Amino acid sequence: MAEEVPSASYIPYVHSQTLTSHAHALSSLKFSSDGRLLASASGDQTIRTYAINLKGDPIAEAAQVFTGHESGISDVAFSTDARFIASASDDKTVKLWDVESGSLIKTLQGHTNYVFCVNFNPQSNMIASGSFDETVRIWDVTTGKCLKVLPAHSDPVTAVDFNRDGSLIVSSSYDGLCRIWDSGTGHCVKTLMDDENPPVSFVRFSPNGKFILVGTLDNTLRLWNISSAKYIKTYTGHANSQYSVSSAFSVTNGKRIVSGSEDNCVYMWELNSRKLLQKLEGHTEPVMSVACHPTENLIASGSLDKSIRIWAQKK
Amino acid sequence: MNAPIIDPLQGDFPEVIEEYLEHGVIKCVAFNHRGSLLAAGCADGSCVIWDFETRGIAKVLRDNDCAAAITSVSWSKYGHRLLVSAADKSLTLWDVSTGDKIARTTLQQTPLHARLNPGLSSPSLCLACPLSSAPMIVDFEIGCTTLLPVCVPEMPDVLAPPQRSKCAESGPPFSPAAACFNKCGDLVYVGNAKGEILIVDYKSVRVLALVPVSGGSAVKNIVFSRDGKYLLTNSHDRIIRIYENLLPAKDVLRSLEDLGKNVDGVDGVEKMKTVGSKCLTLFREFQDLVTKMHWKAPCFSGDGEWVVGGSACKGEHKIYIWDRAGHLVKILEGPKEALIDLAWHPVHPVIVSVSLTGLVYIWAKDYTENWSAFAPDFKELEENEEYVEREDEFDLMPETGKVKVSSVNEDEEVDIETVEKDAFSDSDMSVEELRYLPAEPIPDTNEEQDELKLIEARISASPASEEAVQNGHVTDLVSSPQGEEMGETRGKRKRKPSEKAMELQAEKAKASKASGRTVREKSRAVGDQEIDESVNGGGDDDDDAYY
């Protein structure tokens, strides 16, 4: 737990727990919006949920296992009320599960290649999924019908995210572009790209929907302003040139950017000053996914070494 | 929030029918405050709520006591309650999120039109306009109805008799009067058969002001714009009139009282008229000089910029759109079925119209692909432009490197959390608005899951299998009487289904049959001619991608 930091007011995160329930590499981690659950998706074809007890020791306890996919899973997402989980898998389907019981509710068929990323809209009546078939599909949660197929990119779609009120979808792809779509009509609203367009491995909206955090395979993270279509912040120091490593905004204790890295560490930068605040060491293989707890100073990281590590702030 | 990103011309008017919704025979529709939900009343007494974004049914409100056609539906301000009036003279108040009936009363006459008080967050007070009596205020909590005055008699000190009873009023039969609440719900504007607009304080049952409508013909509809600044009346003389509301938005009663006090020297009806002239001024008149048609269900657009009216002629489905300055901008023509109700979406340029056959047509803008959105350095030109080259444009410059100086000032503070106030929070945010009904995914049955695996295997096997699947799907419709599950999903919305969507339908159809596999074998032999239909109906996969 090396400390890189300058300001005395920064309280570093320390390792709190390691979860090794998965049998294969971790691909995605998400906290539910009420912070009570953590979901993890893995190449071992299962999704697991853990109950988060902030006062407990250990903090995370295994809750449910979701089996049914026929291939490794690349992404998982909670619905806003945390009643359902959607998972994107290499078996070309998106599956909808009931969180409490662990049972499979629906299978969404339609993609013609690996489904790579999935997300609910804030109203949780629609699901957006991006796939290696270069399209983004919007599904109706109630009926499971595919509402729209967006001709999004010319290379695998690596990430999809809805903005705060669910009206926009951002999608990123290995073709180097980030596109913003109107979720109601399915029309493209904007395309964000730079002169050089390295493959984009990850994208997500900022909490207020005005900015997007873009991770590219040239070891860089950028914060783009959507309306001006220019990037305004750059974060470097980590390694990201091969995998789709995810990153997150941490707003519970000062505004920060947290990201996984291929050098086995979790990086944390200060949002405005872009200074590297901390490098969390402990994993033995590239860190694929990070998730920040919505209300507490808690970070979860998942890695190719099959483990999930929970980091909390030292009291 | 998205204003800077989305095309500003979106605040426009619709042009073509995008889709239609079907659920029994629909009689009337109403959008909720934000336009995220559409409530519709059916001829069989049930009320269906569509999630307008997914165009899927979110809830069905069914009352076993009521089997008569619904005459109107009305949302409460924050969307928690729905008021439904039916042809069996009843008014039912529903709680939207639970789907429970809160209250129900029966009136003396069938209410043609009923509106919940827009000022309260959980209103139990509503305005009902029956077919042949004065409009009345119905209070569900106390359980009483109050008739509102419909005319001001000539005697100065006798106001219209207030009646507080459930007994039938004795008096001359009125022709139907139209009425509506103002924006904050403390005044009722009544348009009567003599061609006058009365501003009534319903709590004290007093007429506070009177505005004569020029021409003096009976008022059929009276509607406020969403922001309360404009009032629209539809009269028997086939003219739609727009009035500007001069009263302030808040504390309206007090302003009216003040106005009344300030008017000296006149009494009774004259006083009412003077006060009235300070409340409303005639802004515009719309009519069709050519066909002189009657109008049906006129209303404002969400932003009040456009006025829309449906033609009341039988056998045609025409929607006229004017801008507020009075120019007719568009006539939308639908299929040859009479129009019975009309609603403009509060936010988007979308109109919903109900035809006599019970279908709900959704009109939206005709989308032209915005190519510059796909490539930011792409500039769209209206016409050919002559391009003049620079002198040195194609010169080889030895020193041109790819040195890009980043002109970005990365030290500026960035705010990722503040959200701008919504354009639609035009009131206090103390009450949580019901914007959406939580989605309840319909579980796949076990059989469906087996079929899914089968279908997947077949798909990867050969393209011909898709035809078989579709074929089976079509004949199942015909042969199976209990296609309810199918009917339910299909009844929601109709779009040009892609082949993939048809598969999903097929899976559901299979589920309703006990022995899915054997039936498919049988049906494959049966309908060879069905293949053509289903393939054509299936449409092109490419098409779907460009929706």
Interface residues (C-beta under 8 A of the other chain):
Chain A: D81 F84 L96 L104 I105 K106 T107 Q109 G110 Q123 S124 N125 M126 T135 D140 V141 T142 T143 G144 K145 C146 L147 K148 V149 L150 P151 N163 R164 D165 S167 L168 R179 I180 D182 S183 G184 T185 G186 H187 C188 V189 K190 T191 L192 M193 D195 S206 P207 N208 G209 K210 F211 L223 I226 S227 A229 K230 Y231 I232 K233 T234 F249 V251 K255 L271 N272 S273 R274
Chain B: M1 N2 P4 I5 I6 S36 D51 E53 T54 R55 G56 I57 A58 H348 Y367 E369 N370 A373 F374 A375 P376 K404 V408 E410 D411 E412 E413 V414 D415 I416 E417 T418 V419 R435 Y436 P438 A439 E440 P441 I442 P443 D444 Q449 L452 I455 E456 T489 K492 S498 K500 A501 E503 L504 D544 A545 Y546 Y547
